[in-house]
Amino acid sequence: MHATKALLILRNGLRCMGCGKVAEYKDIQWHHIKPKYASKANHEPVDDSYENGSLLCKRCHIEIHKYLWWDMEYQLLTDLIEDNKR
Protein backbone atom coordinates (compact mmCIF):
# COMPACT_ATOMS: atom_id res chain seq x y z
CA MET A 1 0.00 0.00 0.00
CA HIS A 2 1.25 3.48 -0.85
CA ALA A 3 2.29 5.51 2.21
CA THR A 4 -0.16 8.31 1.39
CA LYS A 5 -3.13 5.93 1.21
CA ALA A 6 -2.05 4.46 4.55
CA LEU A 7 -1.89 7.94 6.09
CA LEU A 8 -5.32 8.84 4.67
CA ILE A 9 -6.79 5.68 6.23
CA LEU A 10 -4.98 6.28 9.53
CA ARG A 11 -6.34 9.84 9.84
CA ASN A 12 -9.77 9.34 8.28
CA GLY A 13 -10.63 5.67 8.71
CA LEU A 14 -12.42 3.84 5.91
CA ARG A 15 -15.08 6.53 5.49
CA CYS A 16 -15.69 7.77 1.96
CA MET A 17 -14.93 11.47 1.76
CA GLY A 18 -17.63 11.84 -0.88
CA CYS A 19 -20.77 10.24 0.51
CA GLY A 20 -19.59 9.62 4.08
CA LYS A 21 -20.34 5.89 4.10
CA VAL A 22 -17.93 3.51 5.77
CA ALA A 23 -16.46 1.11 3.22
CA GLU A 24 -14.56 -2.12 3.55
CA TYR A 25 -10.82 -1.85 2.99
CA LYS A 26 -11.06 -3.60 -0.40
CA ASP A 27 -13.66 -1.05 -1.54
CA ILE A 28 -11.97 2.21 -0.51
CA GLN A 29 -9.96 3.87 -3.26
CA TRP A 30 -7.28 6.54 -3.21
CA HIS A 31 -8.19 9.50 -5.40
CA HIS A 32 -5.86 12.31 -6.48
CA ILE A 33 -7.70 15.62 -6.08
CA LYS A 34 -5.56 17.18 -8.81
CA PRO A 35 -5.66 14.26 -11.23
CA LYS A 36 -2.53 12.66 -12.58
CA TYR A 37 -3.51 13.65 -16.13
CA ALA A 38 -3.63 17.34 -15.15
CA SER A 39 -0.12 17.19 -13.69
CA LYS A 40 1.25 15.32 -16.67
CA ALA A 41 -0.38 17.74 -19.13
CA ASN A 42 1.45 20.61 -17.41
CA HIS A 43 4.73 18.66 -17.27
CA GLU A 44 4.56 18.60 -13.47
CA PRO A 45 5.28 15.64 -11.22
CA VAL A 46 2.21 13.76 -10.00
CA ASP A 47 1.29 15.01 -6.54
CA ASP A 48 1.01 11.98 -4.25
CA SER A 49 0.85 14.11 -1.08
CA TYR A 50 -1.69 13.79 1.71
CA GLU A 51 -3.04 17.22 0.78
CA ASN A 52 -3.79 16.04 -2.76
CA GLY A 53 -5.22 12.70 -1.69
CA SER A 54 -8.66 11.51 -0.72
CA LEU A 55 -10.47 8.26 -0.04
CA LEU A 56 -13.56 7.43 -2.06
CA CYS A 57 -15.85 4.44 -2.28
CA LYS A 58 -16.06 2.87 -5.73
CA ARG A 59 -19.35 4.64 -6.53
CA CYS A 60 -18.05 8.12 -5.64
CA HIS A 61 -14.76 7.49 -7.44
CA ILE A 62 -16.61 6.57 -10.63
CA GLU A 63 -18.88 9.61 -10.21
CA ILE A 64 -16.07 12.17 -9.83
CA HIS A 65 -14.27 10.80 -12.89
CA LYS A 66 -17.30 11.53 -15.05
CA TYR A 67 -16.10 15.13 -15.00
CA LEU A 68 -12.89 16.83 -16.07
CA TRP A 69 -10.71 18.56 -13.52
CA TRP A 70 -11.73 22.04 -14.66
CA ASP A 71 -15.50 21.31 -14.68
CA MET A 72 -17.64 23.03 -12.05
CA GLU A 73 -19.12 19.65 -11.01
CA TYR A 74 -15.61 18.32 -10.32
CA GLN A 75 -14.83 21.36 -8.19
CA LEU A 76 -18.07 20.99 -6.21
CA LEU A 77 -17.28 17.34 -5.48
CA THR A 78 -13.71 18.29 -4.53
CA ASP A 79 -15.04 20.92 -2.11
CA LEU A 80 -17.22 18.24 -0.48
CA ILE A 81 -14.22 15.92 -0.21
CA GLU A 82 -12.13 18.65 1.42
CA ASP A 83 -14.93 19.36 3.92
CA ASN A 84 -14.99 15.66 4.91
CA LYS A 85 -11.21 15.24 5.19
CA ARG A 86 -9.47 15.34 8.57
Protein Blocks (a to p, Z undefined) as FASTA:
>chain_A
ZZklmmmmmmnojadfklopacdfklpccddfbafklmmmnopacdfbfklgccddfklm
mmmmmpcfklmklmmmmmmmmmmpZZ
